[in-house]
């Protein structure tokens, strides 16, 4: 719960600190501007609220690691939902409105997470998780998208070290094999999810570990 709150607060504060012109810059998500990514975060906040208000009466079917589906290739930005997100983001026109909507819904999602019973079974995407596992899964979501947000904004604040480490630990679980210690938490997350091509030194460190890259998460 603490890591969820820490990662979500840091991400929302990073968005709040953006200048209006930053919303038109590219993000680390293929085919998305920063404004598109922020619109996606609004939708994510809605999902958190919906899921925490959807108790399930069956045992969990997934945990924080198995919540993620691993695709064969990174997203291209051509998915219909991705395209809808771009159109929604453009409809805001004024970055201040998008910033306000994220703060409004994001604050509510953060409060709902703090109030949630960690052992409560909740339903999402046709699966059941405990609230604790669901929120743990979102630490990875928030941390990756924080890295996406600042990918082309060198002056923007980075994710907290603790949430980078937590997200990296979850990625290790998803992979089934830990990423080599030679890679920093940030590099493991970026390279591991296909957001950046590994350098020759990173390829050498990864060779023989059995780590599969990229892990395209959905």
Secondary structure as GFF3:
##gff-version 3
##sequence-region A 1 218
A	DSSP	alpha_helix	2	16	.	.	.	ID=ss1
A	DSSP	three_ten_helix	20	24	.	.	.	ID=ss2
A	DSSP	alpha_helix	34	52	.	.	.	ID=ss3
A	DSSP	beta_strand	70	71	.	.	.	ID=ss4
A	DSSP	alpha_helix	80	92	.	.	.	ID=ss5
A	DSSP	alpha_helix	95	115	.	.	.	ID=ss6
A	DSSP	beta_strand	121	124	.	.	.	ID=ss7
A	DSSP	beta_strand	127	130	.	.	.	ID=ss8
A	DSSP	alpha_helix	131	149	.	.	.	ID=ss9
A	DSSP	alpha_helix	161	175	.	.	.	ID=ss10
A	DSSP	alpha_helix	185	192	.	.	.	ID=ss11
A	DSSP	alpha_helix	200	206	.	.	.	ID=ss12
A	DSSP	beta_strand	216	217	.	.	.	ID=ss13
###
